[in-house]
Amino acid sequence: MGKKEYIDKRPKSEELIDEDVGKNKYLILYNDEYHTFDYVIESLVEICKMEIEQAEQCTYFVHYKGKYDVKSGSEGYLKPFKDALLDRGLEATIN
C-alpha cells in the first residue's frame, strides 16, 4: 500500500485578510432629534458610500428605533466612518 500524505488545509498567513478578522463590530448611528432626514441621508451616502435607497432606510430605522447599525466590520475598518459621522455632528459608536 502507498504512503498517505498529510495535506495541511490551514490558511497560510498571506491568505488571512485583516478585514475578515473581527467582523463582530457594528457602527451604530443614533437618533439625535436635531438633524434633518436629508442631512443624515446625505451623510450616509457620502461617508458610508450607501445607495440613496439604503441610506433612506437606515435613516428611518434610526428615527423610529432610536439607533441602527449602519455598517459592520472590524473596529479598524469602522473607525474612519465613525470619525467622519462625528465630524458632521452625528452621534455614532462602534459596538
matplotlib code that plots the C-alpha trace (Angstrom):
import matplotlib.pyplot as plt

x = [0.0, 1.1, 2.1, -0.7, 0.3, -0.9, -2.3, -2.3, -5.6, -5.0, -4.9, -1.4, -0.6, -0.9, -4.4, -5.6, -7.2, -7.4, -10.8, -12.2, -10.9, -13.3, -16.4, -18.4, -18.3, -21.1, -21.1, -24.2, -25.9, -28.1, -31.2, -30.5, -33.8, -31.8, -30.5, -32.9, -33.6, -31.9, -28.8, -28.4, -29.2, -26.6, -24.0, -24.6, -24.3, -21.1, -19.4, -20.6, -20.9, -24.5, -27.0, -29.7, -32.4, -30.3, -29.4, -33.1, -34.0, -31.2, -32.3, -35.9, -34.7, -32.6, -35.5, -38.1, -35.8, -33.5, -30.4, -29.4, -26.2, -25.4, -22.2, -20.3, -16.6, -13.5, -13.0, -10.1, -12.3, -15.2, -13.3, -12.8, -16.6, -17.4, -15.0, -16.4, -20.0, -18.9, -17.3, -20.7, -22.2, -24.0, -23.8, -22.1, -20.3, -18.7, -20.0]
y = [0.0, 3.6, 6.0, 8.6, 12.2, 14.7, 17.8, 21.0, 22.8, 25.6, 29.1, 30.4, 33.8, 35.6, 34.2, 35.8, 39.1, 41.7, 42.8, 39.4, 39.3, 40.5, 41.1, 41.2, 45.0, 47.4, 51.1, 52.3, 55.6, 57.2, 59.5, 63.0, 64.7, 67.6, 66.8, 66.5, 63.3, 64.8, 65.7, 62.2, 60.5, 62.7, 61.9, 58.1, 58.3, 60.4, 58.8, 55.2, 55.0, 53.8, 54.0, 56.6, 54.0, 52.2, 55.5, 56.4, 53.0, 53.4, 56.9, 55.7, 52.9, 55.4, 57.7, 55.2, 52.8, 55.4, 53.7, 51.4, 49.5, 51.1, 49.1, 46.1, 45.0, 45.2, 48.1, 49.4, 49.3, 51.1, 53.9, 56.2, 56.0, 56.7, 59.7, 61.2, 60.9, 62.5, 65.3, 66.0, 66.3, 62.9, 60.6, 57.2, 54.5, 51.2, 48.2]
z = [0.0, -0.7, 2.0, 2.9, 2.5, 5.1, 3.5, 5.6, 4.9, 7.4, 5.7, 5.0, 6.7, 3.3, 3.0, 6.2, 5.4, 8.2, 7.0, 7.7, 11.3, 14.0, 11.9, 15.0, 15.4, 14.3, 13.5, 15.4, 14.4, 17.0, 16.6, 17.9, 17.1, 15.7, 12.2, 9.2, 7.3, 4.2, 6.2, 7.6, 4.3, 2.5, 5.2, 4.9, 1.1, 1.2, 4.1, 4.1, 0.3, 0.5, -2.3, -1.6, -1.0, 1.5, 3.3, 3.4, 5.0, 7.6, 8.4, 9.0, 11.3, 13.2, 13.6, 14.7, 16.7, 18.2, 16.7, 13.9, 12.9, 9.6, 8.8, 10.2, 10.2, 12.3, 14.6, 12.5, 9.4, 11.0, 12.9, 9.9, 9.2, 12.8, 13.0, 9.8, 11.1, 14.4, 12.4, 10.9, 14.3, 14.2, 17.1, 16.3, 18.2, 17.5, 19.5]

ax = plt.figure().add_subplot(projection="3d")
ax.plot(x, y, z, "-o")
ax.set_aspect("equal")
plt.show()
